[in-house]
Amino acid sequence: MARPALSASRALGVLNFLAAQGDEAFTMSELARRLDVNVASLHSVLNVLADGGYVVRHPRLRTYSLGPAVIAVGSAAMERHPSIDVARQAARQLSEQLELEVAVSAPAGDEIVFLARAGEHLGHGVQLHVGQRVPMRPPFGSVFAAWNDPEAWIARSLDPIRAADVLETVRRRGFSVATEQDTRRELGEALDRLAGEPSNAALVDRVDALVTQLGERDYHVREIDAEGFYNVSLIAAPVFDSSGRVCLALTLVGFPDALTGSEVTRLGETVRDATRAASRKTGGRVA
């Protein structure tokens, strides 16, 4: 495997970092510290990005933020991937209908990246942020792995038999359900911190350890008892492309405590129906 060009990696690091920070702006020294890049190298990268309009520098505050050229790239990507805009519309409709937060996510190599969200954070569970990334390994990403790369996902699991059963359940129901746990909340906090300090080795190790801990537990709900009660972390369903692969997911979050099994099933079927409609609207083949 060829080694990536260092300058290209640093440029992507800058853009990914700024994308995850909302409307915040940072000085060069702040970026150098957060990204663990020396100022001289970062100066060259920022100059190239600024010349192309991908970042802008505030003339007085000397801070950097995302530039208008990113919008052009995003608009071109939206035209190339119309399912994203359809999914965003579906997320807004679901959020209004269910009074929950709804996130749109996509696979990005060995990670999952959150592209859009709808609804206000209600104080329940972990808040998701646009630009946030989580690793594509158990227990995360079951709604993608169930149709895309099940063998690879299962191979990364500490319990392959349970992982295979989780994916079979997701395929059968058409949606995944995960429970809220203290480890999940700790992981959400660590991911929030890591978004602001992506080169913090201790945080990277902490996130990895928490993902491993969560993977050791029964995070996914495999059988739903209609009369039982569940503290739900998320419910996700897939959007398919024309080849039958999962290109996006809609994820419901922000649930109140102790949903009944019948409520969990109703919510799951609601988001599943919405993603199937979004798939068909953009020529996707529902698998």
Buried (B, 14 or more C-beta within 10 A) or exposed (E): EEEEEEEEEBBEBBBBBBBBBEEEBBBBEEBBBBBEBEEEBBEEBBEEBBEEBBBBBEEEEEBBBBBEBBEEEBEEEEEEBEBBBBBBBBBBBBBEEBEBBBBBBBBEEEBBBBBBBBBEBBEBBBBBBBBBBBBBBBBBBBBBBBBBBBEEBBEBBEBBEBBBBBBEBBBEBBBBBBBBBEBBBBBBEBBBBBBBBBBBEEBBEBBEBBBBBBBBBEBBBBEBEEEBEBBBBBBBBBBBBEEEBBBBBBBBBBBBEEBBBEBBBEBBBBBBBBBBBBBEBBEBEBB
